[in-house]
Amino acid sequence: MAGINGAKFKLMPESPETNLQEIEKKARKIIEEFGGNNKEYSIEPIAFGLKALIVFFFYPDDKNTEKLVDKFEKIPGVASAQLIDMRKIA
């Protein structure tokens, strides 16, 4: 029986003017195609008006999150994507 993992990514926009809602829409699609569920999205203030999109979701053990950074970084308006937390849930 496969276990469940949780992953949290920080998506940094290119500028404070970048539309985080558009980034979130595209991130949702990537996570759904990956098989993630129970998704949470939040905005985290960074500095000088810049905010990051924090993406958290659960996924099955048999999936590998390595390629997700590349996919997130290809979203228009995303300067960088970083895995900031990963843990085994069950």
C-alpha positions in Angstrom: 0.0 0.0 0.0 1.4 3.4 -1.0 1.8 6.1 1.5 1.0 9.8 1.3 3.5 12.7 1.3 3.1 16.4 1.7 5.1 19.0 -0.3 5.3 22.8 0.0 6.7 25.0 -2.7 7.4 28.7 -2.7 6.9 30.4 -6.1 8.6 33.8 -6.3 7.1 36.2 -8.9 9.3 38.3 -11.2 8.0 41.6 -9.6 5.5 43.0 -7.1 3.2 43.7 -10.1 3.1 40.1 -11.2 -0.5 38.7 -11.0 -0.3 35.9 -8.3 -3.9 34.7 -9.2 -2.7 33.9 -12.7 0.3 32.0 -11.3 -2.0 30.1 -8.9 -4.3 29.0 -11.8 -1.4 27.6 -13.7 0.1 26.0 -10.5 -3.3 24.3 -9.8 -3.3 22.8 -13.2 0.3 21.4 -12.8 -0.5 19.9 -9.4 -3.8 18.3 -10.6 -1.9 16.8 -13.6 0.7 15.5 -11.1 -2.0 13.9 -9.0 -1.8 16.2 -5.9 -4.8 16.7 -3.7 -6.1 18.6 -0.7 -4.3 21.7 -2.1 -3.7 24.9 -0.2 -2.5 28.2 -1.7 -1.5 31.2 0.4 0.3 34.5 -0.1 3.4 35.2 1.9 4.8 38.8 2.2 8.5 38.9 1.4 9.8 42.5 1.3 9.2 45.8 -0.4 5.7 44.8 -1.7 6.9 41.5 -3.1 4.8 38.5 -2.2 5.4 34.8 -2.8 2.7 32.1 -3.6 3.0 29.2 -1.2 1.6 25.9 -2.6 1.0 22.9 -0.4 -0.5 19.6 -1.4 -0.5 15.8 -0.7 0.6 13.2 -3.2 1.2 9.5 -3.4 4.6 7.9 -2.4 5.1 6.7 -6.0 5.4 10.2 -7.4 8.6 12.2 -7.6 8.4 16.0 -7.1 11.8 16.8 -8.7 10.3 17.8 -12.1 7.7 20.1 -10.4 10.3 22.9 -9.8 11.0 23.0 -13.6 7.3 23.1 -14.4 6.6 25.8 -11.8 9.5 27.9 -13.1 8.1 27.7 -16.6 4.9 29.5 -15.5 4.9 33.1 -17.0 5.8 35.6 -14.3 7.6 33.1 -12.0 11.2 34.0 -11.2 11.9 30.9 -9.2 10.3 27.9 -7.5 11.7 26.2 -4.4 10.7 23.1 -2.5 10.6 24.4 1.1 9.1 21.4 3.0 8.4 17.8 2.3 7.1 15.2 4.7 5.6 11.7 5.0 2.0 12.0 6.1 0.8 8.4 6.2 
